[in-house]
């Protein structure tokens, strides 16, 4: 069971439950989380290189703008077709990857350490996608600027993702909508609302639903289709988990624990 966060204590590898944390406690956990620290450090290095090498501001501005435009589309594609795809768990070599990058998060949506992406997966992905975009626009300077932009954008996404699962009602109406839309994805149907900060791709591709009445309740919202029958055929995720897949949240966790009141 996840332990309650201890105020004033930096991240020490414990398991924390966003459904039992306050906003100040989240800030401490977020700012001391190793992956976030790594993203910021790499962003500063890449950004510094871009600034020192740039001959004009457009060599930084254009790649950065391109990444900001592409990022929501790339996230949507990865989230819908890779993280929610049913092919990674069907191969022994990729089952552990799928478990870590998304299955664990849907099995326990408020568990903080599986909400954050694994840098071993996220950093190469960001570099491979944004590097060529930046290089095409402004050479190595543009590649560095694009990579730095992707890292900072990821930090922003991760924080809003935490807020969406935190036992906290945002004061801002826009953030309230982000929280509402994302919790529908976790507690009603995993086939809708793939966005985190931007749901524009969902709206463009017909997967956006602002309320539960618009779409039927999914029986696989917590196990992503990896049910007992699938686990019998492809046991590697279950073996790594040490338990059969759940079709509902653990313990007393309910949708309301993460929902804005």
Secondary structure, 3 states (H helix, E strand, C coil): CCECCCCCCCCCCCCEEHHHCCHHHHHHHHHCCHHHHHHHHHHHHHHHHHHHHCCCCHHHHHHHHHHHHHHHHHHHHHHHHHHCCCCHHHCHHHHHHHHHHHHHHHHCCCEHHHHCCCHHHHHHHHHHHHHHHHHHHHHHHHHHHHHHHHHHHHHHHHHHHHHHHCCCCCCCHHHHHHHHHHHHHHHCCCCCCCCCCCCHHHHHHCCCCCCHHHCCCCCCCCCCCCCHHHHHHCCHHHHHHCCCCCCCCCCCCCHHHHCCC
